Amino acid sequence: MTVRPDDPAPNPHATEAEVEAARENNKLAQVLYHDWEAETYDDKWSISYDERCIDYARGRFDLAAGQVELPYGRALELGCGTGFFLLNLMQGGIAKSGSVTDLSPGMVKVALRNAEHLGLDVDGRVADAETIPYEDDTFDLVVGHAVLHHIPDVELALKECLRVLKPGGRFVFAGEPTTAGNFYARWLGRITWKITTTITKLPVLAGWRRPQAELDESSRAAALEAVVDLHTFEPSELEAIARRAGAVDALAHTEEFAAALWGWPVRTFEAAVPDEKLTMRYRLFQYKAWLKLSALDEKVLHRIVPRRFFYNAMITGVKPGAPAQ
Ligand SMILES: C[S@@+](CC[C@H](N)C(=O)[O-])C[C@H]1O[C@@H](n2cnc3c(N)ncnc32)[C@H](O)[C@@H]1O
């Protein structure tokens, strides 16, 4: 399994001139930024292809799609990154075969390598979600995770999803930032970064300070992040976009409120200190805390707090028409 020979090659070491040009060109920024982080992406985001991430991906799918007949035949992923969503969904019994696509050639390469290691029936292409390079009525399911907020014209991308879906086929996109969630996550992240990088200047905490060059690189990456992150969403707006694109049964859900208020400072702190300071015991503690807070969100806070205040949004919809017999 390799990237198609006519697809562009990864470019993990962008020149200064390219980075400069990317500030004015969103799609170039997407490619440079994601090519740059492709090989380290799974480590950075603790992505794995075992029970932990299979359960997470499957949980998001079930929450968005509800009770549906499984497995789907052929699935397409847009903005696949390293394959986190589709490869784990396939392992979780959602689809039999898949196609991973991303604007970043580096990401498609890593996703295909991950699929090969897992022995999954997957092919891949470098592709822009606004112009999906597949025929009409090709897929039974289209999925994506944390991708819609990067796409300039989200309605056009959903129209494209509906075009390549067979009648009766479904799309599921998860991991999108809500407008309110993005606001508090950014502020919590900024404050935590400032506090951590300031107090680790104290000689007594010197062992907790990452080398300045690494901190500078993280700050530069954060600046490009501002170029690649285009949207935040109101759940009702996501439903309206999906309906305008032509979907039926469009439905948005949200999740993570207490879990996000806890998780964003934690993730920022972890990015600001040397990796070796974060022991296995610490990581396990954080993971269990996140699970407990997510349960609190789901069982209690969802009844009290309006859905737009939760951090993560997901949207599903169906292509009109009866499935072929
Ligand atoms: C935040 S990453 C998420 C990756 C992966 N889905 C995950 O959840 O780990 C967003 C991905 O979307 C891709 N992307 C951005 N704009 C895109 C577009 N217009 N079409 C297709 N992919 C795009 C990026 O290259 C990147 O790999």
The ligand as an SDF file (V2000), in Angstrom:
LIG
                    3D

 27 29  0  0  0  0  0  0  0  0999 V2000
   -6.4290   18.1500   13.0420 C   0  0  0  0  0  0  0  0  0  0  0  0
   -5.9190   17.0840   11.7600 S   0  0  0  0  0  0  0  0  0  0  0  0
   -6.9210   15.6580   12.1370 C   0  0  0  0  0  0  0  0  0  0  0  0
   -6.3530   14.3810   11.5940 C   0  0  0  0  0  0  0  0  0  0  0  0
   -7.1220   13.1270   11.9480 C   0  0  0  0  0  0  0  0  0  0  0  0
   -8.4360   13.1190   11.3310 N   0  0  0  0  0  0  0  0  0  0  0  0
   -7.2190   12.9610   13.4320 C   0  0  0  0  0  0  0  0  0  0  0  0
   -8.2960   13.1580   13.9810 O   0  0  0  0  0  0  0  0  0  0  0  0
   -6.2100   12.6300   14.0580 O   0  0  0  0  0  0  0  0  0  0  0  0
   -6.7120   17.7380   10.3280 C   0  0  0  0  0  0  0  0  0  0  0  0
   -6.3360   17.0620    9.0480 C   0  0  0  0  0  0  0  0  0  0  0  0
   -7.1420   17.6000    7.9990 O   0  0  0  0  0  0  0  0  0  0  0  0
   -6.3390   17.7690    6.8560 C   0  0  0  0  0  0  0  0  0  0  0  0
   -6.9420   18.7980    5.9840 N   0  0  0  0  0  0  0  0  0  0  0  0
   -6.9610   20.1230    6.1490 C   0  0  0  0  0  0  0  0  0  0  0  0
   -7.6310   20.7340    5.1610 N   0  0  0  0  0  0  0  0  0  0  0  0
   -8.0750   19.7650    4.3310 C   0  0  0  0  0  0  0  0  0  0  0  0
   -8.8260   19.7400    3.1200 C   0  0  0  0  0  0  0  0  0  0  0  0
   -9.2710   20.8750    2.5510 N   0  0  0  0  0  0  0  0  0  0  0  0
   -9.0780   18.5490    2.5570 N   0  0  0  0  0  0  0  0  0  0  0  0
   -8.6260   17.4010    3.1090 C   0  0  0  0  0  0  0  0  0  0  0  0
   -7.9080   17.3550    4.2460 N   0  0  0  0  0  0  0  0  0  0  0  0
   -7.6340   18.5110    4.8580 C   0  0  0  0  0  0  0  0  0  0  0  0
   -4.9840   18.1400    7.3840 C   0  0  0  0  0  0  0  0  0  0  0  0
   -3.9540   17.9270    6.4600 O   0  0  0  0  0  0  0  0  0  0  0  0
   -4.8930   17.2500    8.6430 C   0  0  0  0  0  0  0  0  0  0  0  0
   -4.2850   16.0250    8.3750 O   0  0  0  0  0  0  0  0  0  0  0  0
  1  2  1  0
  2  3  1  0
  2 10  1  0
  3  4  1  0
  4  5  1  0
  5  6  1  0
  5  7  1  0
  7  8  2  0
  7  9  1  0
 10 11  1  0
 11 12  1  0
 11 26  1  0
 12 13  1  0
 13 14  1  0
 13 24  1  0
 14 15  1  0
 14 23  1  0
 15 16  2  0
 16 17  1  0
 17 18  1  0
 17 23  2  0
 18 19  1  0
 18 20  2  0
 20 21  1  0
 21 22  2  0
 22 23  1  0
 24 25  1  0
 24 26  1  0
 26 27  1  0
M  CHG  2   2   1   9  -1
M  END
$$$$
